[in-house]
Amino acid sequence: MRVGVPKEIKTHEYRVGLTPGAVREYVSAGHSVLVETNAGAGIGAGDEIYRNAGAVVIGTAAEVFAAADMIVKVKEPQPIEWSQLREGQILFTYLHLAPDPKQAKGLMDSGCTAVAHERGRRQTFDRGGWNGT
């Protein structure tokens, strides 16, 4: 699977959908990861760090959306991003759709499969190992 990580564009959002460590895990499992240039700048992870983790760094969000089978983000997609999603593509991100019917309609119109990560099982790091909470 080709996993895409665009740079977050929501105002004051500096996180990134996948850390370099997560990229390394995806790549070791046989997936390819496409990261938009400077996507990790807000967490201090430059493009070279992502390349060293096994990602392919590409120039624009449009290229990430066009090439990826799954898009991984931190925050809900913005209107410019809805139009780049397509049928058969998976979106894995925060989705709080109740107060935003325009977002819900944009996602439905795109035909993508949108998965809300806040609805999944949360994992916390506890004393050197993963502990589900």
Protein Blocks (a to p, Z undefined) as FASTA:
>chain_A
ZZdddddfbehiabdfbdfklmmmmmmnopacdddehklmmnopafklmmmnopacdfbf
klmmmmpmbdcdfbdcdfklmmmpcehiacdddddfklmmklmmmmmmnopacddfklmc
cdddeehiacdZZ
